[in-house]
Amino acid sequence: MPLTLINTSSHIVLVVHQNPDADSLGAACAFYSYLLRFQKKITLYCVSKTVNRNLAFLPWYEKLTDRFPDDADCMVSFDCGSYQRLGIDKELPLINFDHHLSNDLYGTCNLVNVSAMSTTEVVYDYFVANGVKINGKMALSLYAGLIDDSKCFSAPECSVKTFAMASALIGLGADHSLCVEWLYGRRSLASLRIRGLLLKQMQLHADARVAVFSVPLAVLEETGATVAECKSVLDEALEMRTVQAALIRIERPDGGVKLSLRTDGAVNAAKIMGEFGGGGHIRRAGTRLKHENIDELVKNIMVMITKELA
């Protein structure tokens, strides 16, 4: 089915989610290299006006555009748990590559594996199953997504397959040191400023088992930090001995908020965020929404979290 759609299409748009991470963009960049062999017209699309510069080491990063082509006749989405994550509304044949538990199978063709560590693993499996030769650019792109979603191979979901894939990709040309340097070693001044502010104002609840952070729009604008840089503090909170869940609310310029939840597995983040139109994984999930009383909404979420911890 995917090959049929590819073969019958003339202009294929590769779609990464809003504010893409290394998994979404890495999977798309690997597929970009793959599609070049079909001599098709290709567009690498993201609705976000700006994309994290720490991903600039990925092949084809410079091809990213926020303009959707009028003559497109097929789309391929990467790491988008729901159609809304694409940030567009187009009636086109769609190949959906993903690994989110909350994925609602919105594609014409759905290649979704919820047991996969990353979406790049799903794409890698597709390449292997179809006898696709993986070159150096593809290997680097796939490895970047794997190392990012596995938290540099520290996530508890890491398996024998995770390391086997990593070994294979390094053998095919992926540069481990380059990925680590760009994804973990090149921190901006804004990221350091927001980290200090958030850790200082962190609130602990439920006998210090739940950490809560709040980022007003004024603080976001003052520091110049990105949403991704704000969310990185959640993983640090989970490193505390007592914390089992960490929640952050980030005010957005459109008047809404971005909510992100990270857990150690004792709380089902995807289930809770799913109650508010979001989704993700058991240990990490989020949602974007507008609500008349955000404070009351966050209180309700806290009740849901503490009930699961009881």
N, C-alpha and C positions, 0 to 999 in steps of 0.2 A: 504493500500500500504506500509507504513513504516514497519508494523508488518510482512508483507510478505517478504520484503527484509531482515529483521532481522532474521526471522525464517529460511530462505534459505541460510544464510551466515554462514561461519565457523570462519573467522577472520575479525573483524570489526575495522576499523581505525577511531578514533574520531579526527577530524581536527579542530584546532583553528587557527585564523589568525595570520599573522606575528606580532610580538610584542603584544601579546594578553593582553587584559584588563580583568577586573573581570567578565564582561558579557560573553565574548567568552569562557574563561577558566571555569567560574562558570557553564555555561550551559553544557559544555563538561564533567565536573566532576560529575554533577548530573546524566548525561546520562551514565557515566561509572558505577556508583553504580546501576543504573537500569539494564544495560546489564549483570551485574554479575549474575542476577537471571536466565538468559538464558543459563548460563554455556558456553559462547562463549569465544574465544580468542579475547582479546581487546588490542589495542595499542592507547595510547594518544599521538598524534603527533603535533609538531609545527616546521615549517621550521627554525625559529629563533634559533640561537645557545645558546643565553641566554634569560631568561625570568625574568621579574620584580620580585624581591624577596619579594615585598610587597604582592604578591599573594600566598606566601608559606603557608598561613594558610588554604588554600583550600584543601579538601580531594583529594588525588591522585596526588597532585602537583609533588611529587617525581617520578611519573610514566612517566612524560613528556620525550619525546625523539625526536631528529631531524633526526632519521633514519626511513625511510619508509619501512615497511616489504614487502618482495617479495611475500609472500603467501597470502596477503590481497585479499579479494573478495568483500568488500563493504566499503564505506566511509560514514561518517556523518559529515557534516560541521556545524559550529556554528558561527553566527555573521559575516559571510563573504558576503559582498554585491556583489562581483563578483567572478568568478572562479579564477581569477588571485590572489586574496587575500589568496588562499590556499597555494600558493608558490610551487605547484607541478603540474605535468602533467600526470595524470593516467586515463586510460579508465576503470573505474569501476562504478558499480551502486552507486548512491549517493543520500543521504537524506540531504536536504538543510533546516536547521533551521535558520531563520533570521527575522529581522524587519526593514531592510533598505529600504527606498523608492526607491533607485536606484538598488535594487536587480534585476538581469536579468533572474531569474528563471532557473539557469543552472543545477539544479539537476534532477535526475530521478524522484524523489518525492520532491516537494517543499512545505514546511510548513513555509510560509512567511506571517507575519501579520504586515503591516506597521503602524498600529495604536497602536501596543504594545509598552510599555515603554522600554522593553529590550528583548533580545533574550531569557533570562531565563524565561520571561513571556510566550513566545511562547512554550517553553519546558514544563513549568508548566501547561499550558492549554492542552498540549498533554497528560501529565500524568493524569490530572483530567478527560479528555474525555475518557480515556481508563481504568479508575478505578485503576490506579497504586498507590500503597501505597508508600507514600513519607516518608523516614526515616530521621533521624537527619542530616546525611551527605548530603543528597540530598537537604534538606531544607536550610542548611547553604550555599551550593553552589548556589542555586537559589536566595537566599536573597542577596548574595554578588553582583550578577549581577544587581539585581533590585536597590539596594542602590547606586551602582556606576553609572549606566546610568541615574538615577533620580537625581544625584548630591545630595545625601542624602535627597531626597524628596523635593528639592527646585526647580526642573525644572517645568516650567509652564504646561508641558504636564501631570503632576501628576493628577490622577483622583480618583474617589471613588474606582475603580477597583484596582488601584495601592496600596492603603492603605488596601484594603480587602485582597489582595494577601500577603502583608507584615504581616498583622495580622495572617493570616492562617499559614504562614511559621514559624513565631515566636512560634505559638502554636505547631508546629511540631518539634521544636528543634533548629531553627536558633538563633544564638547569635548576637543580634544587636550591643552590645558593642564591641565584638570581631571584627566584620566587620569594624566598624568605626575606631577602633584603628589601624588596619592594613592598611586600605585604605586611611585614612586621617591623622593619628597621627604618623606614623613612617617614617618621612622624612629623607632622606640621606643628608650627607654633600654636595654632588654633586648637589642635587636639590636646596639647599639654595644658593649655589654659582651661579648657572645658573640663578636662579630667580633674584638675585641682578643685574647681568650683563644685563639681558634682560630688566628689568624695567628701568634701567639707559639709555639704548640705544633705548628705544621705540620711534617710530616716529608716530605723529598724522597727519592725512590728512582729507580733506573734512570737515573743520570746527570742527575738533576733533571728528568726528563721526566714523573714521576708524583708528585703531591702527595697526601698522606693525612692525614685529620683524624679525630679520635675525640672523641665527646661523651658522657662518662659521665652517668648519670642524675642524679647529685649536682650536676653543673655545670649541667645543664638546669634543675633545680629552683632552684638558687642564683641564676641569672641571670633566670629567668622567660621565657627565649627560646622561641619556637615552632620547630617543625621547619623551617618555611619560612625563618625568620631564620637558622637554622644553615646551611641549604643554600646561601644566597646567597654564602657564602664560596668556594664552588666556582668560580663565575664569576670571582671576583677572582683565584683561583689560576691560572686559565687565561690571564689577562692577562700572566702572567710570560713572558718570552721563551722559556724552555726547556720549560715545562710543556705536555704534550699530553693529560694525563688527570688528573682530580682525583676522589678517592674519599672519602666521609665515612660513618662509622658512628655512629649515634645510638641510645643505649640507650633502651628504652621501659619505661614503668611495668609492663607486663604480663610483663616478663622477656625480651622479644624485642628485635630491633634493626631499625632502618630503615637500609638501605644506599642511597646515591645516588651515581651515577657521571656525571661530565660529561667530554666529550672534545672535541678540536678536529676530529674526524672521522677521525683516523688509527686510532682504536680504535672498534669497533662496540659501543657501550654497551648497546644493546638485546639483542644476541646474548649478551653476557656475563651481564647480569642475568637473561636468559631461562633460563640454566642453573640459576638458583636460584629459579625460580617467579615472577620479576618480568617487567618489560618496559618499553617506552618507545620512544625514538627512537635513531637512530644516535649522536647527540651527547649525549643525556641519557636516562637510564633509572634505574630503582630497583627495590627489592623490600623486603618486610617478611618477616622469618622468625625462627624460634626454632631454635637450634642448640646442641648440647652444648659445642662448642668454637668460639666465634666467632673467636678469634685464628687458629686453624688455617684456618678458612674464609676469612678476609681474606687470609691468605698465599696460598691457592689462587687467589683472585681476582687478586692481584697478579701471580702467575705467568702467568695468562691475559692480563692487560694487557700485560705486558712481552713476551710472545711475539708479540702483534699489532704491537708497536712495533719488533720486531727487523727 
